[in-house]
Amino acid sequence: MIELPLPKNIPFMKNKMFLITLSLVVTLVGLGVMIKNGLNYGIDFKGGVKLLYTFSAPMNDGEIESALAGEGIDAVVQRYGDKDSNQFTVKSKQSEETLEGTVSKITSILTSKYKDITVTLDQQETVGPKVGQELKRKGQLAILFTLIAMLIYVGIRFDFFFAPGAIIALIHDVIIVMGFLAFFHKEYNLSILAALLTIVGYSINDTIIVYDRIREHIKKINVNTIDTVVNQAVNETLSRTIITSSTVLLVVVILFISGGGVIHDFAFCFIVGVITGTYSSIFIATPVYIWLYKNWPKIRGRFKK
C-alpha cells in the first residue's frame, strides 16, 4: 500500500477538547441556519411538476424562467446535459389546488412565447403534495433508522465505548451537510437524500478503519495510556485516510464542475460530506471514545446510587 511521507506522531488528541468544542459550535451554527432558512424541499417532498423540454434553437435558462414568471408561474429552470442539446428542466412547486393543468399551462406558455422555434415536452413527472409529504416522512425515517442500525452494528462489532462516538460523528456530518444545503438554498430532493445516506456509509467506514487500528492495540489501553495509544492509531491510519478521501474528493469535484445541473447539487453535498466525514472520524469519534472510557466508571457509579 502507498504510504505518504507524513510525520509519525502528530498530536491529534492533545487538542481534542478544543476540536470537540469547535465541532459543537459548527453543529449549532448548522442547526441555526436550518431553522432560520429552512430546507428548500424539491417537488419530491413538496409536490409539483418536473418537466424536460427540448428547444430547436439555442436558449438561455434565465430567459425561459423569466418568460414563465411573467405569466405567473414560479419555476426553476436548469439546463439539462451539454449546451448543444438545448434541453432544460422546468421545476414548479404546486399545491393540491393548482397542480391540475400546470403541465399544459407551462407548455402553452412556452409554445406561445417561442412561436418561431419548436418546443417539445420530452418527459414529465408529477408529484402530489400528499405523496410528497409521505416521501418526506419516509426520508426522515430512512436517515433515523440508518443511524440506529449503525449504532447497533458498531456496538456489536466493537464494544459500548466505540459506538456512541461513531453515531455522534454521523449526526455531526448529517447536520453540517444539511446546514450547507440550507445556507446555499440548495434543493433538498430524493437525490440529496441518497447522497446523505451514502455519506453516512462513507463516514462510518472511515471511522471503523480507525477503530480497527485502536482495537489492535487494545491490550495496551488503560486510563493512563489511552490518549497515547489512540493518537498512535490515528497516525497509523492517517496516510490511508488522506489517500482515500482525496481520491473520492477528486471524483466528486470533477462531477461538481462538469456534471451539469442534474448531479451538481448531489456532488456539492458529497464534497461537504467527504470533508466532514474525514474530520469527524478523527476529531469526534475518537475523542468521544476516550472520554467514555475514562468517565464511564464514574457515570455508572452515579446511576447505581
C-alpha positions as CSV (number, residue, x, y, z in Angstrom):
1,M,0.0,0.0,0.0
2,I,1.2,3.5,-0.8
3,E,2.3,5.4,2.3
4,L,2.5,9.2,2.3
5,P,5.7,10.7,3.9
6,L,3.8,12.1,7.0
7,P,5.1,12.8,10.5
8,K,4.6,9.7,12.6
9,N,3.3,11.2,15.8
10,I,1.1,14.2,15.1
11,P,-0.5,15.1,18.5
12,F,-4.2,14.9,17.4
13,M,-5.5,14.0,20.9
14,K,-3.6,16.8,22.6
15,N,-6.2,19.3,21.4
16,K,-9.2,17.0,21.5
17,M,-11.3,19.2,23.8
18,F,-10.8,22.3,21.6
19,L,-11.7,20.3,18.5
20,I,-14.9,18.9,20.1
21,T,-15.9,22.4,21.2
22,L,-15.3,23.7,17.7
23,S,-17.4,20.9,16.2
24,L,-20.2,21.6,18.7
25,V,-20.2,25.3,17.7
26,V,-20.2,24.4,14.0
27,T,-23.0,21.9,14.5
28,L,-25.1,24.5,16.4
29,V,-24.5,27.0,13.6
30,G,-25.7,24.4,11.1
31,L,-28.8,23.8,13.1
32,G,-29.4,27.6,13.4
33,V,-29.1,28.0,9.6
34,M,-31.6,25.2,9.0
35,I,-34.0,26.8,11.5
36,K,-33.6,30.3,10.0
37,N,-33.6,29.5,6.3
38,G,-35.4,26.1,6.3
39,L,-34.7,23.4,3.8
40,N,-35.6,24.1,0.2
41,Y,-37.7,21.0,-0.4
42,G,-38.0,19.9,-4.0
43,I,-41.1,18.6,-5.7
44,D,-40.2,15.1,-4.5
45,F,-41.1,16.2,-1.0
46,K,-43.4,19.2,-1.5
47,G,-45.4,18.3,-4.6
48,G,-45.3,19.8,-8.1
49,V,-44.1,19.1,-11.6
50,K,-40.8,18.4,-13.2
51,L,-40.7,18.8,-17.0
52,L,-38.0,18.3,-19.6
53,Y,-38.2,20.4,-22.7
54,T,-36.2,20.4,-25.9
55,F,-35.9,23.6,-27.9
56,S,-34.9,23.6,-31.6
57,A,-32.8,26.7,-31.2
58,P,-30.2,27.8,-28.6
59,M,-31.9,29.1,-25.4
60,N,-31.0,30.5,-22.0
61,D,-32.4,29.1,-18.8
62,G,-32.8,32.6,-17.3
63,E,-34.8,33.7,-20.3
64,I,-37.1,30.7,-20.0
65,E,-37.6,31.3,-16.3
66,S,-38.4,35.0,-16.9
67,A,-41.0,34.0,-19.6
68,L,-42.8,31.7,-17.1
69,A,-42.6,34.2,-14.2
70,G,-44.2,36.8,-16.5
71,E,-47.2,34.5,-16.8
72,G,-47.4,33.9,-13.0
73,I,-45.6,30.5,-13.0
74,D,-43.0,30.3,-10.2
75,A,-40.5,27.8,-11.6
76,V,-36.8,26.9,-11.5
77,V,-35.2,26.3,-14.9
78,Q,-31.9,24.4,-15.4
79,R,-30.0,23.3,-18.5
80,Y,-30.0,19.6,-18.9
81,G,-26.9,18.0,-20.4
82,D,-24.5,19.9,-22.6
83,K,-25.1,23.2,-24.3
84,D,-25.7,21.7,-27.8
85,S,-28.7,19.6,-26.6
86,N,-30.8,22.7,-25.8
87,Q,-32.7,20.7,-23.2
88,F,-34.0,22.3,-20.0
89,T,-35.7,21.0,-16.9
90,V,-38.6,23.1,-15.5
91,K,-39.5,22.5,-11.8
92,S,-42.5,24.2,-10.3
93,K,-43.8,23.5,-6.8
94,Q,-47.6,23.4,-6.7
95,S,-50.4,22.9,-4.1
96,E,-53.2,20.4,-4.5
97,E,-55.4,23.1,-5.9
98,T,-53.0,24.4,-8.5
99,L,-51.4,21.1,-9.6
100,E,-54.0,20.2,-12.1
101,G,-53.4,21.8,-15.5
102,T,-50.0,23.1,-14.6
103,V,-48.2,21.0,-17.3
104,S,-50.4,22.1,-20.1
105,K,-50.2,25.7,-18.9
106,I,-46.4,25.7,-18.9
107,T,-46.3,24.0,-22.3
108,S,-48.8,26.5,-23.7
109,I,-46.8,29.5,-22.4
110,L,-43.5,28.3,-23.9
111,T,-45.0,27.4,-27.3
112,S,-46.8,30.8,-27.4
113,K,-43.7,32.7,-26.3
114,Y,-41.3,31.0,-28.8
115,K,-43.5,30.6,-31.9
116,D,-40.5,30.6,-34.3
117,I,-38.9,27.5,-32.8
118,T,-40.1,24.0,-31.9
119,V,-40.7,23.3,-28.2
120,T,-41.0,19.6,-27.3
121,L,-42.1,18.2,-24.0
122,D,-39.9,15.0,-23.7
123,Q,-40.6,14.0,-20.1
124,Q,-42.8,14.9,-17.2
125,E,-43.0,14.0,-13.5
126,T,-45.9,15.0,-11.3
127,V,-45.9,14.5,-7.5
128,G,-49.0,15.4,-5.5
129,P,-48.4,17.2,-2.2
130,K,-49.8,14.3,-0.1
131,V,-47.3,11.9,-1.8
132,G,-44.6,14.5,-1.3
133,Q,-45.3,14.6,2.5
134,E,-45.2,10.8,2.7
135,L,-41.9,10.7,0.9
136,K,-40.5,13.4,3.2
137,R,-41.6,11.3,6.3
138,K,-40.1,8.2,4.8
139,G,-36.9,10.0,4.0
140,Q,-36.5,11.2,7.6
141,L,-37.2,7.7,8.9
142,A,-34.6,6.3,6.5
143,I,-31.9,8.6,8.0
144,L,-33.0,7.8,11.6
145,F,-33.1,4.0,11.0
146,T,-29.7,4.1,9.3
147,L,-28.2,5.8,12.3
148,I,-29.8,3.3,14.7
149,A,-28.5,0.4,12.5
150,M,-25.0,1.8,12.5
151,L,-25.2,2.2,16.4
152,I,-26.1,-1.5,16.7
153,Y,-23.5,-2.6,14.2
154,V,-20.6,-0.7,15.8
155,G,-21.8,-1.8,19.3
156,I,-21.7,-5.5,18.2
157,R,-18.5,-5.3,16.2
158,F,-16.6,-3.4,18.8
159,D,-18.0,-2.5,22.2
160,F,-20.1,0.1,24.0
161,F,-17.3,2.6,24.3
162,F,-16.9,2.8,20.5
163,A,-20.5,3.1,19.3
164,P,-21.6,6.5,20.7
165,G,-18.6,8.3,19.2
166,A,-19.4,6.8,15.8
167,I,-23.0,7.9,15.9
168,I,-22.2,11.4,17.2
169,A,-19.8,11.7,14.3
170,L,-22.5,10.7,11.8
171,I,-25.1,13.1,13.3
172,H,-22.5,15.8,13.1
173,D,-21.9,15.0,9.4
174,V,-25.6,15.0,8.5
175,I,-26.3,18.3,10.3
176,I,-23.3,20.0,8.7
177,V,-24.2,18.9,5.2
178,M,-27.9,19.9,5.7
179,G,-26.7,23.3,7.1
180,F,-24.7,23.9,4.0
181,L,-27.7,23.0,1.8
182,A,-29.9,25.4,3.8
183,F,-27.3,28.2,3.7
184,F,-26.8,28.0,-0.1
185,H,-30.5,27.3,-0.6
186,K,-29.9,24.1,-2.5
187,E,-32.9,21.9,-3.3
188,Y,-33.5,19.0,-0.9
189,N,-34.8,16.2,-3.0
190,L,-34.5,12.4,-3.3
191,S,-31.1,12.7,-4.9
192,I,-29.8,14.7,-1.9
193,L,-31.4,12.1,0.5
194,A,-29.5,9.4,-1.4
195,A,-26.3,11.5,-1.0
196,L,-26.8,11.9,2.7
197,L,-27.3,8.1,3.2
198,T,-24.2,7.5,1.1
199,I,-22.2,10.0,3.2
200,V,-23.3,8.1,6.3
201,G,-21.9,4.9,4.9
202,Y,-18.7,6.6,3.8
203,S,-18.2,8.3,7.2
204,I,-18.8,5.1,9.2
205,N,-16.4,3.2,7.0
206,D,-13.7,5.8,7.7
207,T,-14.4,5.7,11.4
208,I,-14.3,1.8,11.5
209,I,-10.8,1.9,9.9
210,V,-9.6,4.0,12.8
211,Y,-11.5,1.9,15.4
212,D,-10.0,-1.3,14.0
213,R,-6.5,0.0,14.5
214,I,-7.3,1.1,18.0
215,R,-8.6,-2.4,18.7
216,E,-5.3,-3.9,17.5
217,H,-3.7,-2.0,20.4
218,I,-6.5,-2.7,22.9
219,K,-4.2,-4.6,25.3
220,K,-2.0,-1.5,25.7
221,I,-5.0,0.7,26.7
222,N,-5.7,1.8,30.2
223,V,-6.8,5.1,31.8
224,N,-3.2,6.5,31.7
225,T,-2.2,5.3,28.2
226,I,-5.4,5.7,26.2
227,D,-4.6,9.1,24.8
228,T,-1.2,8.0,23.5
229,V,-2.5,4.7,22.1
230,V,-5.5,6.3,20.3
231,N,-3.2,9.0,18.9
232,Q,-0.8,6.3,17.6
233,A,-3.7,4.5,15.9
234,V,-4.9,7.7,14.2
235,N,-1.4,8.4,12.9
236,E,-1.0,4.9,11.6
237,T,-4.2,5.2,9.5
238,L,-3.7,8.8,8.5
239,S,-2.0,8.0,5.2
240,R,-4.8,5.7,4.2
241,T,-7.4,8.2,5.3
242,I,-5.9,11.1,3.3
243,I,-5.4,8.9,0.1
244,T,-9.0,7.6,0.2
245,S,-10.6,10.9,1.0
246,S,-8.5,12.7,-1.6
247,T,-9.4,10.2,-4.3
248,V,-13.1,10.4,-3.6
249,L,-13.0,14.2,-3.3
250,L,-11.2,14.5,-6.7
251,V,-14.0,12.5,-8.4
252,V,-16.9,14.5,-6.8
253,V,-15.2,17.8,-7.6
254,I,-14.9,16.8,-11.2
255,L,-18.6,15.9,-11.2
256,F,-19.4,19.2,-9.5
257,I,-17.6,21.2,-12.2
258,S,-18.6,19.2,-15.3
259,G,-21.6,17.2,-14.3
260,G,-24.2,19.8,-15.1
261,G,-27.4,20.7,-13.2
262,V,-28.6,17.1,-12.9
263,I,-25.9,16.0,-10.4
264,H,-24.5,19.4,-9.5
265,D,-26.2,19.5,-6.1
266,F,-25.5,15.8,-5.4
267,A,-21.8,16.4,-6.0
268,F,-21.9,19.6,-3.8
269,C,-23.5,17.6,-1.0
270,F,-20.9,14.9,-1.3
271,I,-17.9,17.3,-1.3
272,V,-19.1,18.7,2.1
273,G,-19.8,15.2,3.3
274,V,-16.4,13.7,2.5
275,I,-14.6,16.6,4.2
276,T,-16.8,16.5,7.4
277,G,-16.7,12.6,7.4
278,T,-12.9,12.6,7.4
279,Y,-12.8,15.3,10.0
280,S,-15.3,13.6,12.3
281,S,-13.7,10.2,12.1
282,I,-10.5,11.7,13.7
283,F,-11.6,14.6,15.8
284,I,-15.1,13.5,17.0
285,A,-15.4,9.7,17.1
286,T,-12.0,9.0,18.8
287,P,-12.2,11.8,21.4
288,V,-15.7,10.6,22.4
289,Y,-14.3,7.1,22.8
290,I,-11.5,8.4,25.0
291,W,-14.0,10.4,27.2
292,L,-16.3,7.5,27.6
293,Y,-13.5,5.1,28.5
294,K,-12.2,7.4,31.2
295,N,-15.5,8.6,32.6
296,W,-17.9,5.6,32.3
297,P,-17.0,4.1,35.7
298,K,-17.9,7.5,37.4
299,I,-21.2,7.7,35.3
300,R,-22.1,4.1,36.1
301,G,-21.4,4.7,39.8
302,R,-23.9,7.7,39.8
303,F,-26.6,5.5,38.3
304,K,-26.1,2.8,40.9
305,K,-26.7,5.4,43.7
